[in-house]
Amino acid sequence: MKMIIMIVKDSDADTLTQSLTSAEYRVTRVASTGGFLRSGFVTLLLGVDDDRVDSAIELMRGNLKPSTGNEKRATLFVIPVERLEQG
């Protein structure tokens, strides 16, 4: 299992969240701010089985608005999960 952490602009978050949940990914959405002029960002957290990581990333890429110039639309981390507990 992997943890996907994706930091995106506010304007992309709704589309991404809806696309991921429609594809039966569980998404936790955390609002955050930072960067230049304290612009709005959202952090998406997904616990994903190893065999679905690539498809989740492709779905995310396909639902981001095109970037203009040097603007970064998202930052993505894929982290191995050693242990998962739900209670």
Summary of the structure (lengths in Angstrom):
residues: 87
radius of gyration: 13.3
end to end distance: 17.8
largest distance: 45.4
contacts: 216
relative contact order: 0.32
helix: 33%
strand: 34%
